[in-house]
Amino acid sequence: MNFSHKTFLDKLAQTTSSPFLLDIESAEGIYLHTPDGKKYMDLISGVGVSAIGHRHPYVINALKEQLDKHMHVMVYGEFVQSSPNMLAETLTSLLPEQLNCCYFVNSGTEANEGALKLAKRFTGRSEIIAFRGAYHGSTHGSLSVSGNEYKKFAFRPLLPDVRFINFNKIDELDAITDQTAGVIVEPIQGDAGVRIPDQAYMQALRDKCTATGAILIFDEIQSGMGRTGKLFAFEHFNVVPDILTTAKALGGGLPIGAFISSHDMMQALTHDPMLGHITTFGGNPVCCAAANATLEVIENERLLESVESKGQRFEELLRHPRIKEIRRIGLFFAIEFETADEVSKIVSSCLEKGIITFWFLSCPNSFRIAPPLNITDAEIIKSCNVIRAAIDSL
C-alpha cells in the first residue's frame, strides 16, 4: 500500500470497505489522470456532477473572475451579491413562471431538506408522501423519505408521518389527501435504476396534489441539468412542480444546490419563525459563478440538442445477449443483468481498461452510465467496445 492510499484509508472517513482507490492527479474534459500517466474515461460524470466535463474552460474563467472580486462575505440572505443574483436570474428565466424564487444551499440533500420544511411550513400539515425505490440524500430528513430500508434501519427513528407508495402506480395516488403536506418524487427514479414513469401517471400525480393542496416536490438532483435531453426532466411530462430541487451538475464541479418555488411560497420561511431556514455557505458567490457559467455552457454550446442522439448511439452499440434490459432517457442509463455479481465483474473489468462505470445503491444488478453531455462519438464507440468486451468475458 502506498503512502497516499494509507493516508486516504486511515485519515479520511470511509464509506465502504472497498473504495475504488484511484489516485487522481488531474482531470480535463471527460478524462481523469493518475500520477503514473494513466487516464480514465469518466462515464458517470463523477456520479452526475460533471455534466459538461471536468474543468470546462468557461467555468474556470468565471471562477477566476469571481475570485478576483470576493469569496464568502456573509451568511445567506443578508448581503446583496451579484453572483447569486445572476444565477437566480438565469435559473428562473429557464423555468416555468411559477418557479420564480431560488434558495441556494450547498448540496442536494440540503435542497431536499429545505423543500420538505417549506412544504410543511406553507401548508401547516405534517404528512409527507414518498416513494419506494426513491433516493433523496443521507441527512435525516432526506433519508426519511428515501426508500431503501437497508440504508435506513441503523439510523431510526427518522421523521414521523412519512408514508410510502409505489412509483408509477396510479391507483396508489389516493394515499395523497388533504392531510398531506408534500409529495416528494424523482421524475426519473435514479438510484432505483433509471425508472421512467408514464405521462398519464405524472399528470395524475400533479392533479391529485392540486386537488388536495399537497405541495408537489420534484427532486431533479440527478435528472436535471440536461441529463435527459431537457434542462429538467419534468419538461418531458408537461407538468410543473410546486418546488423543484437541483444540485450535482448545477455547479459545474463545485458544491451547490437549490430549492426553487414561487416567491409567495418562499415567504413562509421569513416569519413565524423568522429565519425559518438558514445556511452559512448557501449562495456562496464562487459556487454561484460556476453554476451560472455551467448553465451558459449548456445553452451556448447547444448541448441539449445532441443528448438524445448520443443516448441512442450508446444503446445501439451496447446491445448484447447477456443484457436483460437497457433503461434509458437521454444520457441516463441503467444496464441490467441477471445478477449483481455480473455487474461487479463488468465494472471492475471496465476500470482495469480505463473506463469508469458504477452501480446503483438500490439496484445492484444494474450499472449506470451517465457521461458528460459533450462526449464525442469517438469516445462513445471506444467506451462501448470496452464495455462489450467486459460483458463477453463474463
C-alpha positions as a Markdown table, in Angstrom:
| # | Residue | x | y | z |
|---|---|---|---|---|
| 1 | Met | 0.0 | 0.0 | 0.0 |
| 2 | Asn | 1.5 | 3.4 | -1.0 |
| 3 | Phe | 1.5 | 6.4 | 1.3 |
| 4 | Ser | -1.3 | 8.2 | -0.3 |
| 5 | His | -3.6 | 5.2 | -0.1 |
| 6 | Lys | -2.6 | 4.7 | 3.6 |
| 7 | Thr | -3.5 | 8.3 | 4.4 |
| 8 | Phe | -6.8 | 8.0 | 2.5 |
| 9 | Leu | -7.8 | 4.9 | 4.3 |
| 10 | Asp | -6.5 | 5.8 | 7.8 |
| 11 | Lys | -7.1 | 9.6 | 8.0 |
| 12 | Leu | -10.2 | 10.0 | 5.9 |
| 13 | Ala | -13.5 | 8.5 | 7.0 |
| 14 | Gln | -14.5 | 5.7 | 4.7 |
| 15 | Thr | -17.9 | 5.0 | 3.2 |
| 16 | Thr | -17.2 | 1.4 | 2.2 |
| 17 | Ser | -14.6 | -1.3 | 2.8 |
| 18 | Ser | -13.8 | -1.4 | -0.9 |
| 19 | Pro | -13.3 | 2.0 | -2.4 |
| 20 | Phe | -12.0 | 2.4 | -6.0 |
| 21 | Leu | -8.7 | 3.8 | -4.7 |
| 22 | Leu | -7.8 | 5.6 | -7.9 |
| 23 | Asp | -5.1 | 8.3 | -7.4 |
| 24 | Ile | -6.3 | 11.3 | -9.3 |
| 25 | Glu | -3.8 | 14.0 | -10.2 |
| 26 | Ser | -5.8 | 16.0 | -12.7 |
| 27 | Ala | -9.0 | 16.0 | -14.7 |
| 28 | Glu | -9.9 | 17.5 | -18.1 |
| 29 | Gly | -13.0 | 17.1 | -20.2 |
| 30 | Ile | -14.1 | 13.5 | -20.0 |
| 31 | Tyr | -10.8 | 12.2 | -18.6 |
| 32 | Leu | -9.3 | 11.7 | -15.2 |
| 33 | His | -5.5 | 11.3 | -15.0 |
| 34 | Thr | -3.4 | 9.4 | -12.4 |
| 35 | Pro | 0.2 | 10.3 | -11.3 |
| 36 | Asp | 1.6 | 7.4 | -13.3 |
| 37 | Gly | 0.2 | 8.8 | -16.5 |
| 38 | Lys | -2.9 | 6.5 | -17.0 |
| 39 | Lys | -6.1 | 8.1 | -18.0 |
| 40 | Tyr | -9.7 | 7.1 | -17.3 |
| 41 | Met | -12.8 | 7.9 | -19.3 |
| 42 | Asp | -15.4 | 9.2 | -16.8 |
| 43 | Leu | -18.7 | 7.6 | -18.0 |
| 44 | Ile | -20.5 | 8.6 | -14.8 |
| 45 | Ser | -19.6 | 12.3 | -14.6 |
| 46 | Gly | -18.4 | 12.0 | -11.0 |
| 47 | Val | -21.9 | 10.5 | -10.3 |
| 48 | Gly | -23.9 | 13.1 | -12.0 |
| 49 | Val | -21.7 | 16.2 | -11.3 |
| 50 | Ser | -19.5 | 16.9 | -14.3 |
| 51 | Ala | -22.2 | 17.1 | -17.0 |
| 52 | Ile | -20.2 | 19.5 | -19.1 |
| 53 | Gly | -16.9 | 17.7 | -18.4 |
| 54 | His | -14.2 | 18.4 | -15.9 |
| 55 | Arg | -12.7 | 21.8 | -15.7 |
| 56 | His | -14.6 | 23.4 | -18.5 |
| 57 | Pro | -12.6 | 26.5 | -19.5 |
| 58 | Tyr | -15.7 | 28.8 | -19.4 |
| 59 | Val | -16.4 | 27.7 | -15.9 |
| 60 | Ile | -12.7 | 28.1 | -14.9 |
| 61 | Asn | -12.7 | 31.6 | -16.3 |
| 62 | Ala | -15.9 | 32.5 | -14.4 |
| 63 | Leu | -14.3 | 31.2 | -11.2 |
| 64 | Lys | -11.2 | 33.3 | -11.7 |
| 65 | Glu | -13.3 | 36.4 | -12.3 |
| 66 | Gln | -15.2 | 35.9 | -9.1 |
| 67 | Leu | -12.1 | 35.1 | -7.1 |
| 68 | Asp | -10.7 | 38.4 | -8.1 |
| 69 | Lys | -13.8 | 40.1 | -6.5 |
| 70 | His | -14.6 | 38.2 | -3.3 |
| 71 | Met | -15.4 | 34.9 | -1.8 |
| 72 | His | -17.6 | 34.4 | 1.2 |
| 73 | Val | -18.7 | 37.7 | 2.8 |
| 74 | Met | -21.8 | 36.9 | 4.8 |
| 75 | Val | -24.3 | 34.2 | 5.7 |
| 76 | Tyr | -27.1 | 33.5 | 3.1 |
| 77 | Gly | -29.8 | 36.1 | 2.8 |
| 78 | Glu | -28.3 | 39.3 | 4.2 |
| 79 | Phe | -25.9 | 40.9 | 1.7 |
| 80 | Val | -26.7 | 41.6 | -2.0 |
| 81 | Gln | -24.1 | 40.0 | -4.2 |
| 82 | Ser | -24.0 | 39.9 | -8.0 |
| 83 | Ser | -23.1 | 36.3 | -8.4 |
| 84 | Pro | -26.1 | 34.7 | -6.7 |
| 85 | Asn | -28.3 | 37.4 | -8.2 |
| 86 | Met | -27.1 | 36.5 | -11.7 |
| 87 | Leu | -27.6 | 32.8 | -11.0 |
| 88 | Ala | -31.2 | 33.4 | -9.8 |
| 89 | Glu | -32.0 | 35.5 | -12.8 |
| 90 | Thr | -30.6 | 32.8 | -15.2 |
| 91 | Leu | -32.3 | 29.8 | -13.5 |
| 92 | Thr | -35.7 | 31.4 | -13.2 |
| 93 | Ser | -35.6 | 32.6 | -16.8 |
| 94 | Leu | -35.2 | 29.0 | -17.9 |
| 95 | Leu | -38.1 | 27.7 | -15.7 |
| 96 | Pro | -41.9 | 28.0 | -15.7 |
| 97 | Glu | -43.3 | 31.3 | -14.4 |
| 98 | Gln | -44.4 | 29.9 | -11.1 |
| 99 | Leu | -40.8 | 28.7 | -10.3 |
| 100 | Asn | -39.5 | 32.2 | -9.8 |
| 101 | Cys | -37.7 | 32.3 | -6.4 |
| 102 | Cys | -34.5 | 30.4 | -5.5 |
| 103 | Tyr | -32.9 | 29.4 | -2.2 |
| 104 | Phe | -29.3 | 28.4 | -2.7 |
| 105 | Val | -27.8 | 25.8 | -0.4 |
| 106 | Asn | -24.7 | 23.5 | -0.5 |
| 107 | Ser | -25.9 | 20.1 | -1.8 |
| 108 | Gly | -28.7 | 18.0 | -3.0 |
| 109 | Thr | -29.7 | 16.6 | 0.4 |
| 110 | Glu | -29.8 | 20.1 | 1.8 |
| 111 | Ala | -32.1 | 21.2 | -1.1 |
| 112 | Asn | -34.4 | 18.4 | -0.3 |
| 113 | Glu | -34.4 | 19.2 | 3.5 |
| 114 | Gly | -35.3 | 22.8 | 2.6 |
| 115 | Ala | -38.1 | 21.7 | 0.3 |
| 116 | Leu | -39.6 | 19.4 | 3.0 |
| 117 | Lys | -39.5 | 22.2 | 5.5 |
| 118 | Leu | -41.1 | 24.6 | 3.1 |
| 119 | Ala | -44.0 | 22.2 | 2.3 |
| 120 | Lys | -44.7 | 21.6 | 5.9 |
| 121 | Arg | -44.5 | 25.3 | 6.8 |
| 122 | Phe | -46.6 | 26.5 | 3.9 |
| 123 | Thr | -49.4 | 24.0 | 4.4 |
| 124 | Gly | -49.3 | 23.7 | 8.1 |
| 125 | Arg | -49.5 | 19.9 | 7.7 |
| 126 | Ser | -47.0 | 17.2 | 8.7 |
| 127 | Glu | -47.6 | 14.2 | 6.4 |
| 128 | Ile | -45.1 | 13.5 | 3.6 |
| 129 | Ile | -45.7 | 11.0 | 0.8 |
| 130 | Ala | -42.6 | 9.5 | -0.7 |
| 131 | Phe | -41.9 | 6.5 | -3.0 |
| 132 | Arg | -40.4 | 3.1 | -2.7 |
| 133 | Gly | -37.1 | 3.0 | -4.6 |
| 134 | Ala | -36.5 | 6.7 | -4.1 |
| 135 | Tyr | -33.2 | 8.2 | -3.1 |
| 136 | His | -33.1 | 11.8 | -1.8 |
| 137 | Gly | -29.9 | 12.0 | 0.3 |
| 138 | Ser | -28.3 | 10.9 | 3.5 |
| 139 | Thr | -29.2 | 13.6 | 6.1 |
| 140 | His | -32.0 | 12.6 | 8.4 |
| 141 | Gly | -34.9 | 14.3 | 6.6 |
| 142 | Ser | -33.8 | 13.2 | 3.2 |
| 143 | Leu | -33.1 | 9.7 | 4.4 |
| 144 | Ser | -36.5 | 9.6 | 6.0 |
| 145 | Val | -38.1 | 10.0 | 2.5 |
| 146 | Ser | -35.8 | 7.6 | 0.7 |
| 147 | Gly | -37.0 | 4.1 | 0.0 |
| 148 | Asn | -34.0 | 1.8 | 0.8 |
| 149 | Glu | -34.8 | 0.4 | 4.2 |
| 150 | Tyr | -31.4 | -1.4 | 4.4 |
| 151 | Lys | -29.7 | 2.0 | 4.3 |
| 152 | Lys | -32.1 | 3.5 | 6.9 |
| 153 | Phe | -32.7 | 1.0 | 9.6 |
| 154 | Ala | -29.5 | 1.7 | 11.6 |
| 155 | Phe | -30.4 | 5.4 | 11.9 |
| 156 | Arg | -34.0 | 5.1 | 13.1 |
| 157 | Pro | -36.1 | 6.8 | 14.5 |
| 158 | Leu | -36.4 | 9.1 | 11.5 |
| 159 | Leu | -39.0 | 11.7 | 10.6 |
| 160 | Pro | -42.5 | 10.7 | 11.6 |
| 161 | Asp | -45.6 | 11.0 | 9.3 |
| 162 | Val | -43.8 | 9.7 | 6.2 |
| 163 | Arg | -45.9 | 7.3 | 4.1 |
| 164 | Phe | -44.5 | 5.3 | 1.1 |
| 165 | Ile | -46.3 | 4.3 | -2.1 |
| 166 | Asn | -45.2 | 2.6 | -5.2 |
| 167 | Phe | -43.8 | 4.7 | -8.1 |
| 168 | Asn | -45.8 | 4.8 | -11.4 |
| 169 | Lys | -49.0 | 3.2 | -9.8 |
| 170 | Ile | -51.9 | 5.5 | -10.4 |
| 171 | Asp | -54.2 | 3.5 | -8.1 |
| 172 | Glu | -52.0 | 4.3 | -5.1 |
| 173 | Leu | -52.3 | 8.1 | -5.5 |
| 174 | Asp | -55.3 | 8.1 | -3.3 |
| 175 | Ala | -52.8 | 8.0 | -0.4 |
| 176 | Ile | -52.4 | 11.7 | -1.1 |
| 177 | Thr | -55.1 | 13.5 | 0.9 |
| 178 | Asp | -55.9 | 16.9 | 2.5 |
| 179 | Gln | -53.7 | 15.8 | 5.4 |
| 180 | Thr | -50.6 | 15.6 | 3.1 |
| 181 | Ala | -48.1 | 18.5 | 3.4 |
| 182 | Gly | -46.0 | 17.4 | 0.4 |
| 183 | Val | -45.2 | 14.7 | -2.1 |
| 184 | Ile | -41.5 | 14.3 | -2.9 |
| 185 | Val | -40.6 | 12.4 | -6.0 |
| 186 | Glu | -37.9 | 12.0 | -8.6 |
| 187 | Pro | -39.4 | 12.5 | -12.0 |
| 188 | Ile | -37.0 | 9.8 | -13.1 |
| 189 | Gln | -36.0 | 7.5 | -10.3 |
| 190 | Gly | -32.3 | 7.4 | -10.4 |
| 191 | Asp | -30.9 | 5.1 | -7.7 |
| 192 | Ala | -33.7 | 2.7 | -8.3 |
| 193 | Gly | -32.1 | 2.1 | -11.7 |
| 194 | Val | -33.5 | 4.8 | -14.0 |
| 195 | Arg | -37.2 | 4.1 | -13.7 |
| 196 | Ile | -39.2 | 6.2 | -16.1 |
| 197 | Pro | -42.9 | 6.9 | -15.3 |
| 198 | Asp | -45.8 | 7.1 | -17.7 |
| 199 | Gln | -47.1 | 10.5 | -18.9 |
| 200 | Ala | -50.6 | 9.7 | -17.6 |
| 201 | Tyr | -49.2 | 8.9 | -14.1 |
| 202 | Met | -47.3 | 12.2 | -13.9 |
| 203 | Gln | -50.4 | 14.1 | -14.9 |
| 204 | Ala | -52.5 | 12.2 | -12.3 |
| 205 | Leu | -49.9 | 12.9 | -9.6 |
| 206 | Arg | -50.0 | 16.6 | -10.4 |
| 207 | Asp | -53.8 | 16.7 | -10.5 |
| 208 | Lys | -54.0 | 14.8 | -7.1 |
| 209 | Cys | -51.6 | 17.3 | -5.4 |
| 210 | Thr | -53.6 | 20.2 | -6.8 |
| 211 | Ala | -56.9 | 18.8 | -5.7 |
| 212 | Thr | -55.7 | 18.1 | -2.1 |
| 213 | Gly | -53.5 | 21.1 | -1.6 |
| 214 | Ala | -50.4 | 18.9 | -1.2 |
| 215 | Ile | -47.1 | 20.5 | -2.3 |
| 216 | Leu | -45.5 | 18.6 | -5.2 |
| 217 | Ile | -41.7 | 18.5 | -4.9 |
| 218 | Phe | -39.7 | 17.3 | -7.8 |
| 219 | Asp | -36.2 | 16.1 | -6.9 |
| 220 | Glu | -34.1 | 16.7 | -10.0 |
| 221 | Ile | -30.7 | 16.4 | -8.4 |
| 222 | Gln | -29.7 | 13.6 | -10.7 |
| 223 | Ser | -32.1 | 14.0 | -13.6 |
| 224 | Gly | -31.7 | 17.8 | -14.1 |
| 225 | Met | -29.2 | 20.0 | -15.9 |
| 226 | Gly | -29.7 | 18.3 | -19.3 |
| 227 | Arg | -29.2 | 14.7 | -18.3 |
| 228 | Thr | -32.4 | 13.6 | -20.0 |
| 229 | Gly | -32.2 | 15.9 | -23.0 |
| 230 | Lys | -34.3 | 18.6 | -21.4 |
| 231 | Leu | -32.8 | 21.0 | -18.9 |
| 232 | Phe | -35.1 | 19.4 | -16.3 |
| 233 | Ala | -36.8 | 16.0 | -16.7 |
| 234 | Phe | -40.3 | 17.3 | -15.7 |
| 235 | Glu | -40.3 | 19.1 | -19.1 |
| 236 | His | -40.9 | 15.7 | -20.7 |
| 237 | Phe | -44.2 | 15.3 | -18.9 |
| 238 | Asn | -45.7 | 18.7 | -19.3 |
| 239 | Val | -46.3 | 19.1 | -15.6 |
| 240 | Val | -44.8 | 21.6 | -13.2 |
| 241 | Pro | -43.9 | 21.1 | -9.5 |
| 242 | Asp | -44.6 | 23.4 | -6.7 |
| 243 | Ile | -41.0 | 23.1 | -5.5 |
| 244 | Leu | -38.0 | 22.0 | -7.7 |
| 245 | Thr | -34.7 | 20.8 | -6.2 |
| 246 | Thr | -31.4 | 20.7 | -8.1 |
| 247 | Ala | -27.7 | 20.2 | -7.3 |
| 248 | Lys | -25.0 | 17.8 | -8.6 |
| 249 | Ala | -24.4 | 19.1 | -12.2 |
| 250 | Leu | -25.6 | 22.6 | -11.3 |
| 251 | Gly | -22.2 | 23.7 | -10.0 |
| 252 | Gly | -20.1 | 22.5 | -12.9 |
| 253 | Gly | -17.9 | 20.7 | -10.4 |
| 254 | Leu | -18.4 | 22.9 | -7.3 |
| 255 | Pro | -20.8 | 22.2 | -4.5 |
| 256 | Ile | -24.2 | 23.9 | -4.7 |
| 257 | Gly | -27.8 | 23.0 | -4.5 |
| 258 | Ala | -31.1 | 24.9 | -4.7 |
| 259 | Phe | -34.7 | 24.6 | -4.0 |
| 260 | Ile | -36.9 | 26.7 | -6.2 |
| 261 | Ser | -40.5 | 27.7 | -5.8 |
| 262 | Ser | -42.8 | 30.7 | -6.0 |
| 263 | His | -42.0 | 33.9 | -4.3 |
| 264 | Asp | -45.2 | 33.7 | -2.4 |
| 265 | Met | -44.4 | 30.2 | -1.0 |
| 266 | Met | -40.9 | 31.1 | -0.1 |
| 267 | Gln | -42.1 | 34.0 | 2.0 |
| 268 | Ala | -43.3 | 31.4 | 4.5 |
| 269 | Leu | -39.7 | 30.9 | 5.6 |
| 270 | Thr | -39.3 | 34.6 | 6.6 |
| 271 | His | -41.7 | 34.7 | 9.6 |
| 272 | Asp | -43.2 | 32.7 | 12.4 |
| 273 | Pro | -40.4 | 32.0 | 12.9 |
| 274 | Met | -38.1 | 34.4 | 11.3 |
| 275 | Leu | -35.1 | 32.7 | 9.7 |
| 276 | Gly | -37.2 | 29.6 | 9.1 |
| 277 | His | -34.4 | 28.2 | 7.1 |
| 278 | Ile | -30.8 | 29.4 | 7.3 |
| 279 | Thr | -27.4 | 28.4 | 5.9 |
| 280 | Thr | -23.9 | 29.9 | 6.3 |
| 281 | Phe | -22.4 | 28.9 | 3.0 |
| 282 | Gly | -25.5 | 28.7 | 0.8 |
| 283 | Gly | -25.3 | 31.0 | -2.2 |
| 284 | Asn | -21.5 | 31.1 | -2.0 |
| 285 | Pro | -20.5 | 33.6 | -4.7 |
| 286 | Val | -17.8 | 31.4 | -6.2 |
| 287 | Cys | -20.1 | 28.4 | -6.4 |
| 288 | Cys | -22.9 | 30.6 | -7.9 |
| 289 | Ala | -20.5 | 31.9 | -10.5 |
| 290 | Ala | -19.6 | 28.3 | -11.5 |
| 291 | Ala | -23.3 | 27.4 | -11.7 |
| 292 | Asn | -24.2 | 30.4 | -13.8 |
| 293 | Ala | -21.4 | 29.6 | -16.2 |
| 294 | Thr | -22.5 | 26.0 | -16.4 |
| 295 | Leu | -26.0 | 27.0 | -17.5 |
| 296 | Glu | -24.5 | 29.3 | -20.1 |
| 297 | Val | -22.3 | 26.5 | -21.4 |
| 298 | Ile | -25.3 | 24.2 | -21.8 |
| 299 | Glu | -27.1 | 26.9 | -23.7 |
| 300 | Asn | -24.2 | 28.4 | -25.7 |
| 301 | Glu | -22.9 | 25.0 | -26.8 |
| 302 | Arg | -26.4 | 23.7 | -27.5 |
| 303 | Leu | -25.6 | 20.6 | -25.6 |
| 304 | Leu | -29.3 | 19.6 | -25.2 |
| 305 | Glu | -29.7 | 19.1 | -28.9 |
| 306 | Ser | -27.5 | 16.1 | -29.1 |
| 307 | Val | -28.3 | 14.3 | -25.9 |
| 308 | Glu | -30.9 | 12.0 | -27.3 |
| 309 | Ser | -28.9 | 11.0 | -30.4 |
| 310 | Lys | -25.9 | 10.3 | -28.3 |
| 311 | Gly | -28.1 | 8.2 | -26.0 |
| 312 | Gln | -29.4 | 6.3 | -29.0 |
| 313 | Arg | -25.8 | 5.7 | -30.2 |
| 314 | Phe | -24.9 | 4.2 | -26.8 |
| 315 | Glu | -27.9 | 2.0 | -26.8 |
| 316 | Glu | -27.3 | 0.7 | -30.3 |
| 317 | Leu | -23.6 | -0.1 | -29.6 |
| 318 | Leu | -24.3 | -1.8 | -26.2 |
| 319 | Arg | -26.8 | -4.4 | -27.4 |
| 320 | His | -25.7 | -7.8 | -26.1 |
| 321 | Pro | -27.5 | -11.0 | -25.4 |
| 322 | Arg | -26.3 | -11.0 | -21.8 |
| 323 | Ile | -28.0 | -7.7 | -21.1 |
| 324 | Lys | -31.5 | -8.2 | -19.7 |
| 325 | Glu | -32.7 | -4.6 | -20.2 |
| 326 | Ile | -31.4 | -1.2 | -21.0 |
| 327 | Arg | -33.4 | 1.6 | -19.3 |
| 328 | Arg | -32.6 | 5.0 | -20.7 |
| 329 | Ile | -33.8 | 8.5 | -21.0 |
| 330 | Gly | -31.3 | 10.9 | -22.8 |
| 331 | Leu | -27.8 | 10.1 | -21.5 |
| 332 | Phe | -29.1 | 8.5 | -18.3 |
| 333 | Phe | -28.7 | 4.7 | -18.4 |
| 334 | Ala | -29.2 | 1.6 | -16.3 |
| 335 | Ile | -27.8 | -1.5 | -17.9 |
| 336 | Glu | -29.4 | -4.6 | -16.2 |
| 337 | Phe | -28.0 | -8.1 | -15.8 |
| 338 | Glu | -29.2 | -11.2 | -14.2 |
| 339 | Thr | -27.1 | -10.8 | -11.1 |
| 340 | Ala | -25.2 | -8.2 | -9.0 |
| 341 | Asp | -22.0 | -10.4 | -9.4 |
| 342 | Glu | -22.1 | -9.9 | -13.2 |
| 343 | Val | -22.4 | -6.2 | -12.7 |
| 344 | Ser | -19.5 | -6.1 | -10.2 |
| 345 | Lys | -17.3 | -8.0 | -12.7 |
| 346 | Ile | -18.2 | -5.7 | -15.6 |
| 347 | Val | -17.5 | -2.6 | -13.5 |
| 348 | Ser | -14.1 | -4.0 | -12.4 |
| 349 | Ser | -13.1 | -5.1 | -15.9 |
| 350 | Cys | -14.0 | -1.7 | -17.4 |
| 351 | Leu | -12.0 | 0.1 | -14.7 |
| 352 | Glu | -8.9 | -2.0 | -15.5 |
| 353 | Lys | -9.3 | -0.9 | -19.1 |
| 354 | Gly | -9.7 | 2.8 | -18.2 |
| 355 | Ile | -13.5 | 3.2 | -18.3 |
| 356 | Ile | -15.3 | 4.3 | -15.2 |
| 357 | Thr | -18.8 | 3.0 | -14.8 |
| 358 | Phe | -20.6 | 2.5 | -11.4 |
| 359 | Trp | -23.5 | 0.7 | -9.8 |
| 360 | Phe | -26.7 | 1.8 | -8.1 |
| 361 | Leu | -27.2 | 1.5 | -4.4 |
| 362 | Ser | -30.8 | 0.2 | -4.7 |
| 363 | Cys | -30.5 | -1.7 | -8.0 |
| 364 | Pro | -27.4 | -3.8 | -7.6 |
| 365 | Asn | -28.0 | -5.9 | -10.7 |
| 366 | Ser | -27.6 | -2.8 | -13.0 |
| 367 | Phe | -24.8 | -0.5 | -13.6 |
| 368 | Arg | -25.0 | 3.2 | -14.5 |
| 369 | Ile | -23.8 | 5.2 | -17.5 |
| 370 | Ala | -24.2 | 9.0 | -17.3 |
| 371 | Pro | -21.3 | 10.6 | -19.2 |
| 372 | Pro | -20.6 | 14.3 | -19.8 |
| 373 | Leu | -23.2 | 15.6 | -22.3 |
| 374 | Asn | -20.3 | 16.8 | -24.6 |
| 375 | Ile | -18.9 | 13.2 | -25.0 |
| 376 | Thr | -17.9 | 12.7 | -28.6 |
| 377 | Asp | -18.9 | 9.9 | -31.0 |
| 378 | Ala | -15.4 | 8.5 | -31.0 |
| 379 | Glu | -15.5 | 8.3 | -27.2 |
| 380 | Ile | -18.9 | 6.6 | -27.2 |
| 381 | Ile | -17.6 | 4.0 | -29.7 |
| 382 | Lys | -14.4 | 3.4 | -27.6 |
| 383 | Ser | -16.2 | 3.1 | -24.3 |
| 384 | Cys | -18.9 | 0.8 | -25.7 |
| 385 | Asn | -16.2 | -1.5 | -27.2 |
| 386 | Val | -14.6 | -1.8 | -23.8 |
| 387 | Ile | -18.0 | -2.5 | -22.1 |
| 388 | Arg | -18.9 | -5.1 | -24.6 |
| 389 | Ala | -15.6 | -6.8 | -24.2 |
| 390 | Ala | -16.1 | -6.8 | -20.4 |
| 391 | Ile | -19.5 | -8.5 | -20.9 |
| 392 | Asp | -18.0 | -11.0 | -23.3 |
| 393 | Ser | -15.5 | -12.0 | -20.6 |
| 394 | Leu | -18.2 | -13.0 | -18.1 |
